[in-house]
Amino acid sequence: MASTSVPVATSMSTDEAIIINGDSMDYDTNLNKSTVVGNARAERGVGPQKHILTAKKFDVYFKDKSEKTESPSKVGGDIEEIKAIGDAVLVKEADQLTVKADYCFYRPGEGKDVKVPHKIEFIECQDNVKLTKAGHYLEGDKAVININTGVYKVTSSKRVRGILKPAPKTESVSEATTTSLEAAS
């Protein structure tokens, strides 16, 4: 296996960059693929749009596999897919979304959508999927999440299991005051 340092994209802004780290990392120029082993972690976005993917191991596949150049901004090109293997976890704090599975496939994407005029990002998780969002819980064999819109779909070869909680009731100020006054009487 031909191995060198991991390619670094120098033309991306911080909110577009995918920051990847782990205990060890290699890059195979023949396959245009990086392997990250041990505490693999990928982050994208800033502030409330930030999402984090972790796993025991990542296989990172790059676009433009035929282009072989030693320029740091060109080697590997853009990420086509990150395959997260073993105890994969996706967290998007702003949406209170956590997905756990055996495997996840993260695809940054370049597609345009009329409703979402920027890059469309998908993550597909498989095997032992457990999705929690704002107190709700879903369990199945597969989950597909559109990172941009927060829309997700969970499927199963048997049945999808879930716990959906109603929104908490909020007490108005006048009700709270009346209740307090009645209790004081």
N, C-alpha and C positions, 0 to 999 in steps of 0.2 A: 504494500500500500504506500503510495506516495503521500507524504505528509508535510505540511508547512503550517505557518501561522493561519489563524482564522481570518477570513477577509473582513475588512472594515469598510463600511460605506461612509464616505466623507461628505457626500452631498446632501445628506438628510438633515432635517431640522430635528430637534429633540423630541417633539411630539410625534414624528413619523418613524423615528428610529426604533428598532427592536433591540433591546439590550439583553444579551445572553451571557450567563456565567454558570460555572459549575466547578467541581473538584478537578476535573481534567477535561481538555478539549483538543481535538485534532481536526485537521481539514485534509480530505482526500481530493487532490486535483483531478484525478481520473474520473471520479464519480461526481465531482462538484458538490460534495456533501461534507458537513461537519458532524462530529459525534461529540456530545457532551455527556460525561459520565459522573455521577455522584452529585446530589443536591442541585440538579439542573434547574435553572430559573430563567424565565424570559419575561421582560416587562415592556409594555408599549403604552404610550400616552402619558399625559401629565394631569395632575389634579384629579378632578372627579371622573375624567375619561380614562384614567389609568387602569389597566388590567394586567394581572400577573398569572403566569402558567408555571407550575412546578411539577417535577417528576423525578424518578430515580435516574432516568436517562432520556436524552433527546437525540433524535436523528434530524438534522437540519438540511433540507434540500433547497438548492438555489436554482433560479431560472438561468437561461442562457448557458446551458451545459456545454454547448459547442465552442463557446468563446473562452479561450485559454490565454490569459494575459497576467502579467505579474504586477500590474498597476493596482495598488491597494483599493482604489475606488471601483475597479472593474472585476477583480477576482471574485468569482462566485455570483456576481450580480445581486439582484434582489432575492429575498427569501420567497420561495414558492410554497413551502410547507414545513411545519415543525411537527414531528411525530413525538409525542410525549409518552414514554413507556414506563409503566410501573408506578402505582400510586399517584396518578396524574390529578392535579387540582387546579382549577381555574377560579380566580377570585376577581370580581369587579365590585369594589366597595361601594361606588356611587349607586349601583343598582341593588345593593345588598344581595348579590348573586354569588353563590359558591357551587361549583360542580366538581364532584369526585368520581373517578372512573379508573379502570385498569389502563386504558389508552385514550389519548386525545390527539386529534389531528387539527392543527391550527393553520388556517389558510388566510393570510393577510388580504389577498385579492386586489384586483384593480377594476372590477366591474363598476359601472355607474348604474344608478337607479334614479328614477324620476323623483322619488320621495327622499332619497339619500344621495345628494350630489357628490359625496366624497367616496373614498375607497370603502368597499364593502368587505367586512372581515367576518369570517365564519370559524367556528370551532365545532368539531364533531367529536363526541365522546362515546366510547363503546365499552361494554362489559361492566357490570356492577355499577351502573350510573345512579348517582344520588345527587339530586339538584335541590338546593334550598334558595329561596328568594323571599326576603322580608317576612320570615316566619312560615312560609309555605314550603312543602316538601313533596318532591316527586321522585319515584324510583322506577327504573326500567332498564332495558338492554342498550338503548341508544338515545342520545340527545344531540340535537343540532341547534346551535345558538348563533343568531346574527348579533355580533358584538355591537354594531352601530345602533340597531333599533331596540335591542333587548328582547326581541321576539325569539322564543325557543319552542321546540317540539320534542317531546319525549315519547318513544315508542318501545314496544316489548313484544317478544314472540309469544308471551302468555298474556299478561295484563299489566298495565301501568298502575302502580299504587301511588296514592297521594294523600296528603293532609293539607287541606286548604282552610285557612283560618279567616273568619270575618274580620273586617276592619274594626279596630277598637272604637267604642262609642266615646264621643267627647261630650262632656257635660257643659252646658252653657252656664254663664256666670249667674244668671237669675235662678236657675235650678239649684246650683251649688249654694247660693245664699239662702234660698228658701229651706233647703234641707238642713243647713246649719242652724237656722233660726228655730225650726221645728224641734231639732234635737236639743237645743238649749232650753226649750220651754218645759 
